Amino acid sequence: MTRSIVRFVDHTIRRAPEGGVTFEAFCVAHECGEESGPQEAQEAAQDWCLRHTGKTGHDLFRRVFTDHARVSRAE
């Protein structure tokens, strides 16, 4: 018979700045599906929304902000 010992170990999760942040915008107008693609600057994704609205009249977007996180064992 094999016995296992399981113990709880605290971990922390923190933003990992070296991973950067990306900004994306997705047009959610009926059957549009266009998107800004990942951008390094929030202003670039916002500018894409403004241009897209100017060309199409679409005015509703889903915005996604992505960062990276690192999990470490607490000491």
Rosetta constraint file for C-alpha pairs under 8 A:
AtomPair CA 9 CA 73 HARMONIC 7.19 0.50
AtomPair CA 9 CA 74 HARMONIC 7.54 0.50
AtomPair CA 10 CA 73 HARMONIC 6.15 0.50
AtomPair CA 10 CA 74 HARMONIC 5.35 0.50
AtomPair CA 11 CA 71 HARMONIC 6.58 0.50
AtomPair CA 11 CA 72 HARMONIC 5.47 0.50
AtomPair CA 11 CA 73 HARMONIC 4.33 0.50
AtomPair CA 11 CA 74 HARMONIC 4.90 0.50
AtomPair CA 12 CA 71 HARMONIC 5.60 0.50
AtomPair CA 12 CA 72 HARMONIC 5.47 0.50
AtomPair CA 12 CA 73 HARMONIC 6.44 0.50
AtomPair CA 12 CA 74 HARMONIC 6.24 0.50
AtomPair CA 13 CA 69 HARMONIC 6.41 0.50
AtomPair CA 13 CA 70 HARMONIC 5.59 0.50
AtomPair CA 13 CA 71 HARMONIC 4.41 0.50
AtomPair CA 13 CA 72 HARMONIC 6.54 0.50
AtomPair CA 14 CA 69 HARMONIC 5.38 0.50
AtomPair CA 14 CA 70 HARMONIC 5.53 0.50
AtomPair CA 14 CA 71 HARMONIC 6.67 0.50
AtomPair CA 15 CA 67 HARMONIC 7.15 0.50
AtomPair CA 15 CA 68 HARMONIC 5.85 0.50
AtomPair CA 15 CA 69 HARMONIC 4.33 0.50
AtomPair CA 15 CA 70 HARMONIC 6.29 0.50
AtomPair CA 16 CA 20 HARMONIC 7.58 0.50
AtomPair CA 16 CA 67 HARMONIC 7.65 0.50
AtomPair CA 16 CA 68 HARMONIC 5.35 0.50
AtomPair CA 16 CA 69 HARMONIC 4.86 0.50
AtomPair CA 16 CA 70 HARMONIC 5.70 0.50
AtomPair CA 17 CA 21 HARMONIC 7.91 0.50
AtomPair CA 17 CA 67 HARMONIC 7.94 0.50
AtomPair CA 17 CA 68 HARMONIC 7.19 0.50
AtomPair CA 19 CA 67 HARMONIC 6.86 0.50
AtomPair CA 19 CA 68 HARMONIC 5.39 0.50
AtomPair CA 19 CA 69 HARMONIC 7.97 0.50
AtomPair CA 20 CA 67 HARMONIC 6.13 0.50
AtomPair CA 20 CA 68 HARMONIC 6.88 0.50
AtomPair CA 21 CA 40 HARMONIC 6.56 0.50
AtomPair CA 21 CA 65 HARMONIC 6.98 0.50
AtomPair CA 21 CA 66 HARMONIC 5.50 0.50
AtomPair CA 21 CA 67 HARMONIC 4.55 0.50
AtomPair CA 21 CA 68 HARMONIC 7.28 0.50
AtomPair CA 22 CA 38 HARMONIC 5.81 0.50
AtomPair CA 22 CA 39 HARMONIC 5.45 0.50
AtomPair CA 22 CA 40 HARMONIC 5.04 0.50
AtomPair CA 22 CA 41 HARMONIC 7.11 0.50
AtomPair CA 22 CA 42 HARMONIC 7.76 0.50
AtomPair CA 22 CA 65 HARMONIC 5.87 0.50
AtomPair CA 22 CA 66 HARMONIC 5.21 0.50
AtomPair CA 22 CA 67 HARMONIC 6.66 0.50
AtomPair CA 23 CA 38 HARMONIC 5.67 0.50
AtomPair CA 23 CA 39 HARMONIC 5.09 0.50
AtomPair CA 23 CA 40 HARMONIC 6.32 0.50
AtomPair CA 23 CA 41 HARMONIC 6.61 0.50
AtomPair CA 23 CA 42 HARMONIC 5.56 0.50
AtomPair CA 23 CA 45 HARMONIC 6.22 0.50
AtomPair CA 23 CA 63 HARMONIC 7.35 0.50
AtomPair CA 23 CA 64 HARMONIC 5.82 0.50
AtomPair CA 23 CA 65 HARMONIC 4.76 0.50
AtomPair CA 23 CA 66 HARMONIC 6.51 0.50
AtomPair CA 24 CA 35 HARMONIC 7.38 0.50
AtomPair CA 24 CA 36 HARMONIC 5.82 0.50
AtomPair CA 24 CA 37 HARMONIC 5.70 0.50
AtomPair CA 24 CA 38 HARMONIC 5.02 0.50
AtomPair CA 24 CA 39 HARMONIC 6.17 0.50
AtomPair CA 24 CA 45 HARMONIC 5.71 0.50
AtomPair CA 24 CA 63 HARMONIC 5.75 0.50
AtomPair CA 24 CA 64 HARMONIC 5.15 0.50
AtomPair CA 24 CA 65 HARMONIC 6.60 0.50
AtomPair CA 25 CA 35 HARMONIC 5.68 0.50
AtomPair CA 25 CA 36 HARMONIC 5.32 0.50
AtomPair CA 25 CA 37 HARMONIC 7.18 0.50
AtomPair CA 25 CA 45 HARMONIC 5.91 0.50
AtomPair CA 25 CA 46 HARMONIC 7.49 0.50
AtomPair CA 25 CA 48 HARMONIC 7.84 0.50
AtomPair CA 25 CA 49 HARMONIC 7.00 0.50
AtomPair CA 25 CA 61 HARMONIC 6.23 0.50
AtomPair CA 25 CA 62 HARMONIC 5.62 0.50
AtomPair CA 25 CA 63 HARMONIC 4.48 0.50
AtomPair CA 25 CA 64 HARMONIC 6.31 0.50
AtomPair CA 26 CA 33 HARMONIC 6.94 0.50
AtomPair CA 26 CA 34 HARMONIC 6.17 0.50
AtomPair CA 26 CA 35 HARMONIC 4.34 0.50
AtomPair CA 26 CA 36 HARMONIC 6.51 0.50
AtomPair CA 26 CA 61 HARMONIC 5.33 0.50
AtomPair CA 26 CA 62 HARMONIC 5.07 0.50
AtomPair CA 26 CA 63 HARMONIC 6.43 0.50
AtomPair CA 27 CA 32 HARMONIC 6.54 0.50
AtomPair CA 27 CA 33 HARMONIC 5.87 0.50
AtomPair CA 27 CA 34 HARMONIC 5.58 0.50
AtomPair CA 27 CA 35 HARMONIC 6.01 0.50
AtomPair CA 27 CA 49 HARMONIC 7.83 0.50
AtomPair CA 27 CA 58 HARMONIC 7.36 0.50
AtomPair CA 27 CA 59 HARMONIC 7.88 0.50
AtomPair CA 27 CA 60 HARMONIC 6.23 0.50
AtomPair CA 27 CA 61 HARMONIC 4.55 0.50
AtomPair CA 27 CA 62 HARMONIC 6.50 0.50
AtomPair CA 28 CA 32 HARMONIC 6.69 0.50
AtomPair CA 28 CA 33 HARMONIC 6.54 0.50
AtomPair CA 28 CA 60 HARMONIC 5.85 0.50
AtomPair CA 28 CA 61 HARMONIC 5.42 0.50
AtomPair CA 28 CA 62 HARMONIC 6.65 0.50
AtomPair CA 29 CA 33 HARMONIC 7.54 0.50
AtomPair CA 29 CA 58 HARMONIC 6.00 0.50
AtomPair CA 29 CA 59 HARMONIC 7.46 0.50
AtomPair CA 29 CA 60 HARMONIC 6.32 0.50
AtomPair CA 29 CA 61 HARMONIC 7.73 0.50
AtomPair CA 36 CA 45 HARMONIC 5.99 0.50
AtomPair CA 36 CA 48 HARMONIC 6.01 0.50
AtomPair CA 36 CA 49 HARMONIC 7.61 0.50
AtomPair CA 37 CA 45 HARMONIC 7.99 0.50
AtomPair CA 38 CA 45 HARMONIC 7.91 0.50
AtomPair CA 39 CA 44 HARMONIC 6.31 0.50
AtomPair CA 39 CA 45 HARMONIC 6.18 0.50
AtomPair CA 40 CA 44 HARMONIC 7.64 0.50
AtomPair CA 41 CA 45 HARMONIC 7.05 0.50
AtomPair CA 42 CA 46 HARMONIC 6.31 0.50
AtomPair CA 43 CA 47 HARMONIC 5.91 0.50
AtomPair CA 44 CA 48 HARMONIC 6.25 0.50
AtomPair CA 45 CA 49 HARMONIC 6.51 0.50
AtomPair CA 46 CA 50 HARMONIC 6.41 0.50
AtomPair CA 47 CA 51 HARMONIC 6.19 0.50
AtomPair CA 48 CA 52 HARMONIC 6.00 0.50
AtomPair CA 49 CA 53 HARMONIC 6.08 0.50
AtomPair CA 49 CA 61 HARMONIC 7.41 0.50
AtomPair CA 50 CA 54 HARMONIC 6.20 0.50
AtomPair CA 51 CA 55 HARMONIC 6.27 0.50
AtomPair CA 52 CA 56 HARMONIC 5.93 0.50
AtomPair CA 52 CA 57 HARMONIC 7.44 0.50
AtomPair CA 52 CA 58 HARMONIC 7.06 0.50
AtomPair CA 53 CA 57 HARMONIC 4.59 0.50
AtomPair CA 53 CA 58 HARMONIC 4.92 0.50
AtomPair CA 53 CA 59 HARMONIC 5.74 0.50
